[in-house]
């Protein structure tokens, strides 16, 4: 059964843990967690991590800097600049390491070995990298062909509505069928006037419903989600906010059967993926 509520984002889950979620989104996120046990388990694990970090480092963070490590003391001691730089680097490494550990889930995500949803995202990224650089054969069937949607629908076993990204200055070029882990996968490609491209990937997936999740690889990235019996991935440049806008537009059109958003984004840069990138 398809969940008719728009999925929450990874950022909203983290904001919920940190107590920084806007008041008008709290109920929606809590409802989402109540009906999505896998995301609820992740949030619970993050809360344990936060508690562990606070228990381990709160006292240290509030301690005064030892006199011997203060800059004026180092300068008075006559130590050379290499020693001072080493002391500064050590402090920066400690602080940065703690901050990086805490923020790791909100930046680049590496696929978990054996997780079908993560495998799907990696397959979609690999296909994106392979075909966006193709000049003569980036697609099998063009967007102007009437049989494009029926052909892809038969291949993946469901009626596929082709997402409309015109509001993002992206025009559908066409698509192709690819082998997937659980059967054929559909890949749609979109292009703007400069020849820059994004892709939409869809395949059957036996996996619990999951909210948006971001993956980065080199200069490209993807956002994947799972609804019903299918997994979906939007891939493009490693610009998280832009990809999230595309993913949300695709979700709304596919699940809510909402019309595409109006083309009123002239003040924004188009969502692009540099050909051959």
VOBA-1610 file (N, C-alpha, C; in pm, whole numbers, padded with zeros to 5 digits, always signed):
BEGIN
Unk+00086-00119+00000Unk+00000+00000+00000Unk+00089+00124+00000Unk+00058+00218-00089Unk+00141+00336-00105Unk+00110+00438+00001Unk+00214+00488+00064Unk+00199+00593+00164Unk+00174+00725+00093Unk+00062+00789+00122Unk+00025+00911+00052Unk+00085+01035+00116Unk+00164+01019+00219Unk+00229+01135+00280Unk+00367+01152+00222Unk+00402+01274+00194Unk+00534+01300+00139Unk+00641+01256+00239Unk+00745+01185+00193Unk+00845+01136+00287Unk+00927+01249+00346Unk+00966+01233+00471Unk+01053+01331+00532Unk+01193+01313+00477Unk+01275+01415+00492Unk+01411+01409+00441Unk+01509+01365+00551Unk+01630+01331+00507Unk+01735+01295+00602Unk+01764+01412+00696Unk+01762+01535+00641Unk+01789+01653+00723Unk+01685+01669+00833Unk+01558+01639+00799Unk+01452+01654+00899Unk+01465+01551+01011Unk+01509+01430+00976Unk+01531+01329+01079Unk+01641+01373+01175Unk+01749+01429+01121Unk+01858+01477+01206Unk+01814+01597+01289Unk+01736+01686+01227Unk+01687+01803+01301Unk+01597+01759+01416Unk+01521+01653+01395Unk+01434+01600+01500Unk+01518+01550+01618Unk+01628+01482+01588Unk+01717+01433+01693Unk+01780+01549+01769Unk+01817+01654+01695Unk+01886+01768+01756Unk+01792+01869+01820Unk+01661+01845+01810Unk+01566+01940+01866Unk+01555+02068+01788Unk+01588+02064+01658Unk+01588+02183+01574Unk+01483+02177+01464Unk+01390+02083+01473Unk+01287+02068+01372Unk+01183+02179+01388Unk+01143+02246+01278Unk+01038+02349+01287Unk+00912+02290+01349Unk+00844+02370+01427Unk+00726+02322+01500Unk+00619+02265+01408Unk+00606+02323+01287Unk+00500+02275+01198Unk+00535+02145+01128Unk+00657+02092+01153Unk+00695+01965+01091Unk+00707+01852+01192Unk+00696+01884+01321Unk+00715+01781+01425Unk+00612+01669+01412Unk+00486+01705+01399Unk+00381+01602+01391Unk+00401+01513+01270Unk+00437+01574+01155Unk+00456+01497+01032Unk+00571+01398+01046Unk+00682+01444+01108Unk+00797+01356+01125Unk+00766+01244+01223Unk+00698+01278+01332Unk+00663+01174+01430Unk+00566+01071+01371Unk+00472+01117+01288Unk+00382+01023+01220Unk+00460+00932+01127Unk+00558+00993+01056Unk+00642+00914+00965Unk+00718+00806+01041Unk+00778+00843+01152Unk+00856+00747+01230Unk+00768+00637+01288Unk+00646+00671+01324Unk+00555+00572+01381Unk+00518+00464+01280Unk+00519+00500+01152Unk+00480+00403+01048Unk+00599+00351+00968Unk+00721+00393+01004Unk+00841+00348+00933Unk+00945+00304+01036Unk+00934+00180+01082Unk+01021+00132+01191Unk+01170+00138+01159Unk+01208+00124+01033Unk+01351+00128+01001Unk+01408+00267+01025Unk+01335+00371+00982Unk+01380+00508+01008Unk+01375+00538+01158Unk+01274+00485+01228Unk+01265+00506+01372Unk+01386+00444+01443Unk+01431+00329+01395Unk+01547+00265+01455Unk+01674+00347+01430Unk+01684+00406+01312Unk+01800+00491+01282Unk+01803+00613+01374Unk+01685+00676+01391Unk+01675+00794+01477Unk+01712+00757+01621Unk+01667+00643+01667Unk+01701+00599+01803Unk+01851+00578+01817Unk+01914+00521+01713Unk+02059+00500+01717Unk+02133+00633+01719Unk+02085+00730+01640Unk+02150+00862+01641Unk+02140+00927+01778Unk+02025+00910+01844Unk+02010+00970+01976Unk+02108+00908+02075Unk+02130+00779+02064Unk+02228+00713+02150Unk+02368+00766+02122Unk+02399+00790+01994Unk+02529+00845+01958Unk+02548+00984+02018Unk+02444+01067+02006Unk+02452+01203+02060Unk+02473+01198+02211Unk+02400+01111+02279Unk+02416+01099+02424Unk+02556+01053+02461Unk+02611+00959+02382Unk+02745+00910+02409Unk+02850+01018+02389Unk+02833+01098+02283Unk+02927+01208+02256Unk+02923+01311+02369Unk+02800+01345+02411Unk+02788+01444+02519Unk+02849+01393+02648Unk+02825+01265+02677Unk+02880+01208+02800Unk+03032+01205+02796Unk+03086+01180+02676Unk+03232+01166+02664Unk+03304+01300+02656Unk+03244+01398+02586Unk+03320+01519+02554Unk+03270+01648+02617Unk+03153+01647+02682Unk+03102+01773+02737Unk+03198+01838+02835Unk+03253+01759+02928Unk+03346+01815+03026Unk+03471+01869+02959Unk+03522+01793+02861Unk+03643+01835+02790Unk+03620+01964+02714Unk+03502+01975+02651Unk+03473+02094+02572Unk+03468+02220+02658Unk+03431+02205+02785Unk+03419+02321+02873Unk+03546+02352+02951Unk+03647+02267+02936Unk+03771+02290+03009Unk+03848+02407+02948Unk+03921+02477+03032Unk+04005+02586+02984Unk+04125+02529+02909Unk+04173+02604+02812Unk+04291+02560+02737Unk+04412+02563+02830Unk+04489+02452+02838Unk+04607+02451+02925Unk+04701+02567+02892Unk+04761+02625+02994Unk+04849+02741+02975Unk+04958+02712+02875Unk+05014+02591+02879Unk+05127+02560+02791Unk+05088+02557+02643Unk+04956+02547+02616Unk+04912+02541+02477Unk+04857+02674+02427Unk+04848+02775+02515Unk+04801+02905+02471Unk+04905+02970+02381Unk+04859+03044+02281Unk+04949+03098+02181Unk+05052+03191+02240Unk+05012+03278+02334Unk+05111+03372+02390Unk+05217+03298+02468Unk+05177+03188+02536Unk+05277+03110+02610Unk+05374+03043+02514Unk+05324+02995+02402Unk+05411+02932+02304Unk+05510+03033+02246Unk+05459+03154+02221Unk+05547+03256+02165Unk+05654+03297+02266Unk+05614+03310+02395Unk+05712+03349+02496Unk+05817+03240+02519Unk+05778+03117+02492Unk+05871+03007+02519Unk+05984+03002+02419Unk+05968+03076+02308Unk+06075+03076+02209Unk+06071+02959+02115Unk+05962+02880+02116Unk+05951+02767+02026Unk+05936+02818+01883Unk+05988+02739+01788Unk+05983+02785+01650Unk+05842+02767+01592Unk+05823+02819+01471Unk+05690+02821+01412Unk+05639+02681+01383Unk+05728+02586+01358Unk+05683+02449+01331Unk+05615+02388+01454Unk+05670+02415+01571Unk+05611+02362+01693Unk+05475+02425+01718Unk+05465+02555+01695Unk+05337+02624+01713Unk+05234+02570+01615Unk+05275+02554+01490Unk+05182+02502+01389Unk+05136+02362+01425Unk+05227+02282+01478Unk+05190+02145+01516Unk+05087+02145+01627Unk+05104+02236+01725Unk+05008+02244+01836Unk+04872+02288+01786Unk+04869+02388+01697Unk+04743+02435+01641Unk+04677+02324+01561Unk+04755+02253+01482Unk+04699+02145+01400Unk+04640+02035+01486Unk+04707+02006+01598Unk+04658+01900+01686Unk+04521+01935+01743Unk+04508+02062+01788Unk+04379+02106+01841Unk+04272+02104+01733Unk+04307+02152+01612Unk+04212+02155+01502Unk+04168+02014+01464Unk+04265+01921+01466Unk+04233+01783+01431Unk+04135+01723+01532Unk+04157+01751+01660Unk+04068+01698+01764Unk+03928+01752+01749Unk+03917+01885+01735Unk+03786+01948+01724Unk+03718+01905+01595Unk+03792+01907+01486Unk+03735+01870+01357Unk+03695+01725+01353Unk+03774+01640+01418Unk+03741+01498+01419Unk+03610+01471+01489Unk+03589+01537+01603Unk+03464+01518+01677Unk+03347+01570+01594Unk+03362+01689+01537Unk+03253+01748+01458Unk+03225+01662+01336Unk+03330+01614+01271Unk+03310+01532+01152Unk+03240+01402+01185Unk+03273+01341+01299Unk+03209+01216+01339Unk+03060+01238+01363Unk+03027+01351+01424Unk+02889+01380+01455Unk+02809+01408+01328Unk+02875+01467+01226Unk+02804+01510+01106Unk+02809+01410+00992Unk+02872+01295+01013Unk+02899+01207+00901Unk+02773+01159+00831Unk+02663+01144+00903Unk+02540+01092+00843Unk+02470+01194+00755Unk+02504+01321+00767Unk+02435+01424+00692Unk+02513+01465+00567Unk+02631+01410+00546Unk+02707+01446+00427Unk+02708+01328+00331Unk+02824+01286+00289Unk+02831+01177+00194Unk+02800+01044+00261Unk+02720+00963+00196Unk+02680+00833+00248Unk+02739+00725+00160Unk+02803+00627+00220Unk+02856+00513+00147Unk+02758+00398+00163Unk+02729+00330+00054Unk+02631+00223+00058Unk+02672+00113+00154Unk+02576+00064+00230Unk+02600-00047+00321Unk+02601-00177+00242Unk+02700-00260+00265Unk+02712-00386+00193Unk+02590-00472+00219Unk+02526-00518+00110Unk+02413-00608+00124Unk+02279-00542+00144Unk+02272-00410+00155Unk+02145-00340+00170Unk+02087-00316+00031Unk+01971-00377-00002Unk+01916-00364-00137Unk+01889-00219-00179Unk+01844-00135-00085Unk+01815+00004-00119Unk+01944+00079-00152Unk+02051+00052-00079Unk+02179+00115-00107Unk+02237+00062-00238Unk+02221-00068-00262Unk+02267-00126-00388Unk+02195-00061-00506Unk+02065-00035-00490Unk+01989+00030-00596Unk+02046+00168-00627Unk+02079+00244-00522Unk+02135+00378-00542Unk+02267+00371-00615Unk+02351+00272-00581Unk+02481+00260-00646Unk+02465+00219-00792Unk+02369+00132-00822Unk+02343+00095-00961Unk+02298+00217-01041Unk+02211+00297-00980Unk+02161+00416-01048Unk+02273+00516-01074Unk+02363+00533-00976Unk+02476+00623-00995Unk+02569+00573-01105Unk+02592+00442-01109Unk+02679+00386-01212Unk+02619+00407-01350Unk+02487+00386-01363Unk+02420+00407-01491Unk+02425+00555-01530Unk+02405+00641-01432Unk+02409+00785-01458Unk+02545+00825-01514Unk+02652+00782-01448Unk+02787+00817-01493Unk+02815+00764-01633Unk+02764+00643-01662Unk+02792+00579-01791Unk+02723+00650-01906Unk+02595+00684-01888Unk+02517+00730-02003Unk+02511+00881-02020Unk+02538+00960-01917Unk+02530+01106-01938Unk+02640+01155-02033Unk+02747+01077-02048Unk+02854+01118-02137Unk+02837+01070-02280Unk+02734+00988-02305Unk+02711+00936-02440Unk+02661+01048-02531Unk+02719+01058-02648Unk+02678+01160-02743Unk+02572+01106-02840Unk+02599+00989-02899Unk+02510+00937-03003Unk+02399+00847-02949Unk+02427+00773-02840Unk+02328+00676-02791Unk+02307+00686-02640Unk+02269+00803-02591Unk+02244+00813-02446Unk+02116+00743-02403Unk+02023+00721-02499Unk+01893+00659-02471Unk+01864+00554-02578Unk+01766+00467-02549Unk+01721+00368-02647Unk+01599+00418-02722Unk+01504+00476-02649Unk+01379+00523-02708Unk+01360+00670-02672Unk+01335+00754-02771Unk+01322+00897-02750Unk+01190+00936-02686Unk+01189+01056-02627Unk+01070+01105-02558Unk+00953+01126-02652Unk+00981+01149-02781Unk+00874+01173-02877Unk+00805+01044-02921Unk+00864+00930-02888Unk+00805+00802-02926Unk+00688+00768-02833Unk+00573+00737-02892Unk+00453+00712-02813Unk+00465+00588-02726Unk+00551+00495-02765Unk+00559+00370-02689Unk+00661+00375-02576Unk+00723+00493-02549Unk+00825+00500-02445Unk+00769+00458-02309Unk+00662+00522-02262Unk+00607+00491-02130Unk+00551+00348-02124Unk+00472+00303-02223Unk+00424+00164-02218Unk+00537+00062-02219Unk+00641+00088-02298Unk+00754-00004-02306Unk+00826-00016-02172Unk+00856+00098-02108Unk+00921+00095-01978Unk+00829+00033-01872Unk+00700+00063-01880Unk+00605+00008-01783Unk+00600-00143-01790Unk+00595-00198-01912Unk+00596-00344-01927Unk+00724-00404-01871Unk+00834-00335-01894Unk+00963-00387-01849Unk+00974-00398-01698Unk+00925-00297-01626Unk+00942-00297-01480Unk+00819-00347-01406Unk+00711-00375-01480Unk+00595-00438-01418Unk+00498-00347-01349Unk+00491-00221-01388Unk+00395-00128-01330Unk+00371-00015-01428Unk+00266+00062-01407Unk+00240+00176-01493Unk+00326+00293-01448Unk+00418+00332-01533Unk+00514+00437-01498Unk+00469+00570-01556Unk+00455+00668-01469Unk+00432+00805-01514Unk+00568+00874-01523Unk+00599+00932-01637Unk+00730+00993-01658Unk+00734+01128-01585Unk+00823+01146-01489Unk+00830+01274-01417Unk+00858+01390-01511Unk+00796+01502-01483Unk+00813+01623-01562Unk+00902+01719-01484Unk+01023+01747-01535Unk+01118+01836-01469Unk+01132+01968-01544Unk+01030+02006-01619Unk+01038+02131-01695Unk+01059+02251-01603Unk+01005+02244-01482Unk+01021+02354-01387Unk+01167+02374-01347Unk+01250+02274-01373Unk+01393+02281-01340Unk+01476+02300-01467Unk+01409+02340-01575Unk+01475+02362-01705Unk+01534+02234-01762Unk+01474+02121-01727Unk+01521+01992-01777Unk+01413+01930-01865Unk+01448+01895-01988Unk+01355+01836-02084Unk+01384+01687-02098Unk+01280+01605-02100Unk+01297+01461-02114Unk+01353+01428-02252Unk+01464+01353-02254Unk+01522+01307-02380Unk+01464+01172-02421Unk+01443+01084-02323Unk+01396+00950-02351Unk+01444+00857-02241Unk+01446+00727-02272Unk+01487+00633-02169Unk+01539+00503-02224Unk+01572+00413-02132Unk+01621+00280-02168Unk+01591+00184-02056Unk+01592+00056-02088Unk+01580-00050-01988Unk+01718-00103-01955Unk+01740-00130-01826Unk+01868-00182-01780Unk+01843-00302-01690Unk+01941-00390-01677Unk+01926-00500-01580Unk+01938-00447-01439Unk+01853-00498-01350Unk+01858-00459-01209Unk+01872-00580-01121Unk+01888-00557-00993Unk+01907-00666-00898Unk+01783-00754-00887Unk+01663-00691-00893Unk+01538-00765-00876Unk+01455-00768-01003Unk+01517-00742-01116Unk+01446-00736-01242Unk+01488-00614-01321Unk+01424-00588-01434Unk+01462-00473-01517Unk+01445-00341-01443Unk+01526-00244-01482Unk+01518-00108-01426Unk+01495-00011-01541Unk+01419+00093-01515Unk+01395+00199-01613Unk+01486+00317-01582Unk+01549+00370-01685Unk+01633+00489-01670Unk+01584+00596-01766Unk+01544+00711-01711Unk+01503+00825-01792Unk+01613+00930-01786Unk+01634+00999-01897Unk+01737+01103-01900Unk+01675+01236-01940Unk+01718+01341-01870Unk+01671+01477-01894Unk+01789+01566-01927Unk+01765+01668-02010Unk+01873+01755-02055Unk+01825+01899-02064Unk+01914+01993-02035Unk+01877+02134-02053Unk+01939+02188-02182Unk+01921+02316-02208Unk+01969+02375-02332Unk+02119+02375-02348Unk+02191+02359-02237Unk+02337+02356-02243Unk+02392+02215-02262Unk+02302+02117-02271Unk+02348+01980-02286Unk+02380+01912-02154Unk+02340+01971-02041Unk+02363+01913-01909Unk+02248+01820-01873Unk+02278+01713-01798Unk+02182+01604-01782Unk+02161+01558-01638Unk+02039+01510-01610Unk+02007+01439-01486Unk+01932+01312-01526Unk+01928+01215-01437Unk+01859+01089-01467Unk+01764+01050-01355Unk+01662+00972-01394Unk+01566+00916-01299Unk+01566+00765-01320Unk+01584+00690-01211Unk+01600+00544-01217Unk+01493+00481-01130Unk+01433+00371-01179Unk+01326+00305-01104Unk+01334+00155-01128Unk+01317+00079-01020Unk+01320-00067-01032Unk+01241-00129-00917Unk+01187-00248-00941Unk+01118-00320-00836Unk+01215-00351-00724Unk+01169-00340-00599Unk+01260-00359-00486Unk+01182-00413-00366Unk+01219-00529-00320Unk+01157-00588-00200Unk+01226-00530-00078Unk+01173-00420-00027Unk+01237-00347+00083Unk+01133-00261+00153Unk+01142-00243+00284Unk+01049-00154+00353Unk+01057-00012+00298Unk+00948+00063+00312Unk+00948+00201+00267Unk+01056+00281+00340Unk+01122+00368+00267Unk+01230+00448+00324Unk+01221+00591+00272Unk+01262+00685+00356Unk+01262+00826+00321Unk+01379+00858+00229Unk+01386+00983+00185Unk+01495+01027+00100Unk+01630+01004+00169Unk+01726+00958+00091Unk+01863+00944+00142Unk+01961+00987+00033Unk+02062+01060+00073Unk+02158+01121-00020Unk+02287+01040-00029Unk+02336+01023-00150Unk+02463+00954-00175Unk+02548+01042-00267Unk+02677+01050-00241Unk+02767+01127-00327Unk+02879+01037-00377Unk+02919+01059-00501Unk+03026+00982-00561Unk+03096+01069-00664Unk+03222+01104-00635Unk+03297+01195-00722Unk+03221+01328-00733Unk+03187+01369-00856Unk+03119+01498-00874Unk+02969+01481-00897Unk+02919+01360-00881Unk+02776+01338-00898Unk+02718+01281-00769Unk+02587+01281-00759Unk+02522+01233-00637Unk+02382+01184-00672Unk+02317+01124-00574Unk+02183+01071-00596Unk+02102+01080-00468Unk+01972+01086-00484Unk+01878+01073-00372Unk+01785+00958-00405Unk+01774+00862-00314Unk+01687+00747-00337Unk+01580+00741-00230Unk+01469+00677-00267Unk+01363+00650-00171Unk+01292+00522-00214Unk+01218+00464-00122Unk+01146+00340-00149Unk+01000+00357-00109Unk+00910+00326-00200Unk+00766+00334-00173Unk+00701+00211-00235Unk+00615+00145-00158Unk+00550+00027-00211Unk+00651-00080-00244Unk+00645-00131-00365Unk+00735-00238-00408Unk+00845-00187-00499Unk+00867-00055-00502Unk+00964+00001-00596Unk+01060+00098-00528Unk+01182+00101-00582Unk+01282+00197-00539Unk+01305+00299-00649Unk+01331+00423-00610Unk+01347+00533-00705Unk+01476+00608-00674Unk+01542+00658-00778Unk+01666+00734-00760Unk+01669+00849-00860Unk+01696+00969-00812Unk+01726+01084-00898Unk+01875+01112-00884Unk+01946+01117-00996Unk+02091+01138-00994Unk+02126+01261-01076Unk+02230+01331-01030Unk+02275+01451-01099Unk+02399+01506-01033Unk+02418+01637-01037Unk+02535+01696-00974Unk+02528+01682-00823Unk+02642+01689-00757Unk+02647+01673-00612Unk+02602+01802-00543Unk+02477+01839-00565Unk+02416+01956-00504Unk+02291+01907-00430Unk+02305+01889-00301Unk+02203+01821-00222Unk+02066+01887-00228Unk+02062+02018-00214Unk+01934+02088-00214Unk+01862+02074-00347Unk+01938+02088-00457Unk+01879+02077-00590Unk+01824+01937-00613Unk+01902+01835-00578Unk+01857+01698-00597Unk+01733+01669-00513Unk+01729+01725-00392Unk+01612+01705-00307Unk+01487+01766-00371Unk+01501+01881-00436Unk+01388+01943-00504Unk+01339+01854-00618Unk+01432+01798-00694Unk+01396+01708-00803Unk+01327+01583-00749Unk+01385+01524-00645Unk+01329+01402-00587Unk+01189+01427-00534Unk+01169+01539-00466Unk+01037+01568-00411Unk+00935+01590-00523Unk+00978+01658-00630Unk+00887+01678-00744Unk+00849+01545-00806Unk+00947+01455-00822Unk+00919+01323-00879Unk+00824+01244-00789Unk+00851+01248-00659Unk+00765+01175-00564Unk+00622+01224-00572Unk+00603+01356-00570Unk+00469+01412-00572Unk+00395+01372-00699Unk+00464+01375-00812Unk+00400+01341-00939Unk+00368+01193-00948Unk+00459+01108-00899Unk+00440+00964-00911Unk+00337+00909-00812Unk+00344+00955-00686Unk+00260+00897-00582Unk+00129+00973-00560Unk+00135+01103-00567Unk+00016+01183-00543Unk-00057+01216-00673Unk+00005+01181-00785Unk-00049+01216-00916Unk-00074+01366-00927Unk+00014+01442-00863Unk+00003+01588-00868Unk+00058+01637-01001Unk+00009+01752-01050Unk+00066+01808-01172Unk+00207+01856-01145Unk+00290+01866-01248Unk+00426+01916-01227Unk+00423+02060-01179Unk+00525+02104-01105Unk+00529+02242-01057Unk+00541+02339-01174Unk+00490+02462-01159Unk+00499+02560-01268Unk+00642+02598-01297Unk+00667+02632-01421Unk+00803+02670-01462Unk+00830+02814-01425Unk+00861+02837-01298Unk+00882+02974-01248Unk+01014+02986-01176Unk+01113+02908-01218Unk+01240+02906-01147Unk+01349+02980-01222Unk+01311+03085-01294Unk+01410+03157-01374Unk+01517+03220-01290Unk+01490+03240-01160Unk+01589+03303-01072Unk+01689+03204-01019Unk+01668+03073-01052Unk+01758+02971-01001Unk+01849+02918-01112Unk+01963+02870-01074Unk+02046+02798-01169Unk+01978+02667-01202Unk+01985+02619-01328Unk+01924+02490-01360Unk+01996+02377-01289Unk+01923+02269-01261Unk+01983+02151-01201Unk+02055+02076-01310Unk+02184+02060-01300Unk+02261+02006-01410Unk+02358+01901-01366Unk+02402+01822-01461Unk+02510+01728-01440Unk+02600+01736-01560Unk+02718+01786-01546Unk+02806+01815-01659Unk+02835+01691-01739Unk+02809+01697-01868Unk+02828+01581-01955Unk+02970+01527-01941Unk+02975+01397-01924Unk+03105+01332-01913Unk+03159+01339-01774Unk+03081+01403-01676Unk+03129+01420-01540Unk+03108+01299-01457
//
